[in-house]
Amino acid sequence: MKALRYEQGRLAVNDIARPIAGGEALVRVTLSGICNTDLEIARGYAGFDGTIGHEFVGVVEEVSGGAQASLPAGHRHPAGLSPGTRVVGEINAGCGTCDLCRAGDPRHCPSRTVLGIVGRDGAHAEFLKLPIANLLPVPDEVSDERAVFTEPLAAACGILERVAISEDTSVAVIGDGKLGLLCAQVIDTTGAKVSLIGKHENKLRIAARRGIETITVNEAARRTSQFDVSVEASGSASGFALAQQLLHPRGILVLKSTFHGKTDIDAAPLVVNEISVVGSRCGRFAPALELLKAGVVDVESLIDQDFPLVAGVQAMDEAGKAGVLKILLRP
C-alpha cells in the first residue's frame, strides 16, 4: 500500500506492507487531514519515524478475532463496528492494564502509542490499524469531509474538559489558523463571550460569520487584562506573550499548540498576576461528533484543497505555506 512516511529525515510516499490487524481493527482510510503536528514531525518534533498523520475517516475493513473480547468492561460498541462501518478513531492507544487505561482514558498511559506521532504508523496511508475501543461510528448525517475534522475538533472540545467555561466567562483565542478557528467555535457553543485574535482577514471572517467577535493583533494590544481565559493556539512565542497580557489577575492561560523547539517564557508576570497555566492536548471524540452532527461548527470553510495520497509530499509543502488552512489527502 501507499503511505506518506517520514524516515531518517526524509519525507516520501512509499510502498509498504498493509498492516495486519493482530488483535486490533484494520481500517481503510477514505480521507485524511494534514495537521500542523505533521509539519512539525517533518521538522523533527517528537523524534518520530514512520507513517505520519492522525486525522482521518475510514471504513472498517477487518476486526480480528480477539479485538472485541479484549475491550475493557463497558467499552463494547453497540453497533459492533463490523466490516463496512464508517469510523473515526481516537489517536492514543494505551496498554490496557494501567490504572488510566482501566479507567477508560488512555490519553496519558505511560506506555501509550499515538497514531502517526509516537510508536504507531499513522493515517496518511491506504490502511491503518487501531484498537477497536478507539473507533467511533460516524453518523450518516456527517460527510467524510466533515468527519475528517473530528480529531482537531475533539482537541478543541478538550479545553472544556480542563477549564470551566460558562456564559459569564470572557475568552480570548489567540491564533486564526485551523486550531484557533475550531477552539473559538467550540467555546462559542457554551454561550461564553469569545474573541478570536489573528492577523488574516479572510480567516477572521470565518469566525465572524458565526457571530464571534474578531480582533486584529494590533487591536488586541489595547485589550490588556480584560479576559478571564486566554487560549494560545498560534504556536508562536509572541502568541504566548499576548495570551498573558490579555488576562486579568488570576486568569487562566490554556496552551494548545505543540511545535518543535523551545520557547522562552517570562515567568514573573505569571507569578505576580497569579495566572494558572493549563495544558490541553487531546479531547474525546464523542462530543466532537455531536457538534458535527448538529451542524453547529463550520469546518467546510477551513478546507483549502485536497490532494491524492501519491502527491503527499506536494500536499505537505502546500500545507506549510503561510495562510493555508486544511489540506486533505485521498488515498
N, C-alpha and C positions, 0 to 999 in steps of 0.2 A: 504494500500500500504506500501511498504518498504521505509524507509528513514534513512539516516545517520544523527544522531542528537547529539548535544552537549547540555546536560541539567544537571544543578546542579553539574557542574564539572566533568561530566562523558560522555564519547563518546560511542555510541552504535547504532546498526542498529535496529530500532523499527518498529512495525506495527502501522501506524496511519491512520486516515481517509483521503481519497482522497480529495484534495481541491475542493471547489465549485467555479466556475468561478466568479459569483457575480459581473457582470459588467466588467470583465476582460476576458482574453483568457486563457483557460486551455491547457497546453502543455504536451504531453507525451515525457519524456526525453529519448533519444536514446543513449546518451553518455555525460558524464560529466568529467571535469578535476579537479584534486586536485591542489590547489594553495597554495603558502606559507602563504597567508592570512588565509586559512582554518586551517593550522597548528598553526598559531598564535592565532586564535579564540579558539582552543582547549587548549591553554595555558592561556586563559583569556583575550585576546585582544578584545576590543570593548564591553565587557560585554554581549555578545550575547548568548541567549538560544534558541535552535530550530534546524531546519534542515539547515545544512551548505552547502556551495557550490554555486558558481556563474558563473562558466564556463560551458556552455552546448550547445548542439544542440539537437533539438527535432522536433516533429510534432504536429501541431495544432490539438487538439482533439475536442475543442468546443469553440465557440465565443458566449458569452452571448448576449442577445438581445440589450442591451444598449451600448455595448462596442464600436462599430463603430461610433455610433451617438455622443458619448461623447468625441471623439478626438478633440483636438484644431484645429482651422482653418488651412488648409494647411497640415495636418498630415494624411490624408486618404491615405492608401497604394493602388496603382493602382490594385494590384493583389487581394485586398480584404482580403487576409490572411484567406481564408476559411479552414475548416477542411481538413486535409491531406497535408497542406503546410508545407514544411520543413523550420524551422526557427532557428535563434539565437535571443538573447534578451539582450538589454541594461539593466544594473542592477539597475539603480536609478529610482525609481518611485515617481514622485513628486505629490504635492497636486492638481495640475491642475489649480489653481486660483491665485497664487502669480505672481509677475512680471516675475520672472525667468521662471516659467512654461509656462506662456502665450507667452513668447518669444521663447519657444520651447527648452529650456535647463534646465531640472530639476536636473542637477547634483549637484547643491548647494541649491536646495529648502530646506528651514529650516525645513519643515515637511516631507521630503522625507523618504521613506523606501528604503532599499538596499538589494537586493536578497542575502539571506544567510549571511548577515552581520549586518543589522540594521532593526529590526521590521518586517521582512518578511522571511518566510521559503524559503529555497534555493533549489539548483539544484541536490544535491546528493540524488535523490528520483525518484520514478517512474513517478510522475507528479509534475508540478509546475504551478503557475499562475502569469501572468504579465499583465499590461495594454497593449492593442493591439498596442498603439503608440510606445511601447518599442521593438516590434518584427520586424525583418527584414527577408525577404525570403532569403534562401541560394541558390546561383546559382547552376545549375545542375552540373557544372564542378568541384565543390568543394565537396570532400568526407566528411563524418561525421568526420573522423579522422583529417582532416584539419580544418573543420568548428568549431570544439570544441576549437580551439585556437583563435577564433575571439575576445573574451574579452581581454585576455592578449596582443594580437597583437594590439587591439584598444588602450590599455593603453600605449603601446609603441608609437603608432601614436600620442597620446595626447601630446607628447613632442613637436611636430611640431606646435601644437596649441599655445603653451606657449612661444616658443623661435624661432626666425627667424634663420634658418639654410640654408646655400647655399653651392655651390661647393667651395667657398672660406673659409669655416669655418672648423677649426680643432676641432674634438670632441673626447674626451676620455670617454668610457663607463666602469665603474668600476663594476666588478662582472660578472662571466661567467656562472651564473645559467640561468634558463629559461627566466627570465625577461631581464637580460643583453644581452643574445643572440638575443632576439627579438628586443630590443632597437637598438642594433648595426646594425641589418639588415634593420630596418626601416630607420634609419638615413642614411645608405649607399645608399638608393634609391634617396636621394637628390643630390648625387654627392659629398657630403662633405668628407673630409679626416677623416675617422673613425678609431680609435684604440680601441680594446677590451682588457681589462686588467683582468687577472684572475690567478687562481692557478692550474687549471686542464687541462692537455694537451689534454685529449680526448674531453673536451668541447671547448677549444680554436680551435681545428681542425674543428669543425662545422662552425665557423666563417671564418676560413682561407680558407675553400673550396669555400666560397662566395667571395673571394678576399679581405677580410677585414684584416687589419693588426692586429696581436695579440701580446700582450706584457705580460710577466710574472710580478707578483707584484714586484719582486726584480728588474727587468729591469725598471719598471715604476718609481722607486725611483730616477732614473737618468734623468727623463724627467720633472723635476720641471719647472714650469712657461712656458710651451710650448703649452698650448691648450687654445682655445677661450671658449669652453664649456666643462664641465665635467658632466656626468650623474652618480649619485650614485645609483647603482642597486644591491649592495651587501648586504644591510641590516645590516651592521656592523659599529661600531664606527671607526674602522681602515679604512674602505672604505670611510667614510665621511672625515677623515683627509687627506687621499690620494687625494680625489677629490679636496680639497682646494689647496693642494700643486702643483697639475698639472696645475692649471690655471695661466695664466699671469694676471697682474693687470687689473682690470675692466672686468674680465671674468665672466661667468655665470655658477653657480652650480645648476644643476637640481636634485631635490630629488624625487626618485621614490619608495623607499622602505617604507613599513609600517610594524611595528613589535611591540610586546608587551614589554613595559619597556621604560626607559628614556635613552637618550644619552647625555653625557657631550659634550658641544660644546665650543671650544675656539674661542670666537667671535673676539678677537683682530686682527687676520690676515684678517678676513672678512672686518673689518673697514679700516685697514691700506692699504689693496690692493683694496679696493672699489669693493668687489665681490658682485654680485647680486645673491641672493638665490631664486630659483623658485620652488615651489611645483607643482607636476604634478601627477594627480590621474587617473581618467577615461577618455578615449578618445571615439570618435564617432566610431560606428561600420561600417558605410558605407565605409570609406577609407580602413579599415582592410579587409573587404570582397573583395574589388577591388584588393588588393595585393594578397590575396589568389587565386582569380580567375585568375590573371595574372601569378601565379606561380613563383613570384619573391622572395618569402621568403620561406626558408626551415624550416618547422615545424615538418616534419616526423622524422627528426633526434633527436628531443627533446623527443620523446616518448620512455620511458624505458619499460613500462609494463602496461597491463590493468587487472583489477580485476572485478569479478561480484559485484554488489552492496551489496549483502549479506555479502561479505568479506570486507566491507568498513573500519572497524577498522584495519584490517591487512594491507589494502591498505594505510591508513594514516600512519601506522608505517613504511611502506616501503618508502613512500614519504618523511618522516622525516630523512631518513638516509643520511649521508654525500655522496655527489657526485651523488645522484639520480636526474634525471630531471623530466619529466612529467609522472605521474601515472594517468591512466584513469579508470573510473568506468562505467560499463554497467549494467543498470537495468535489 
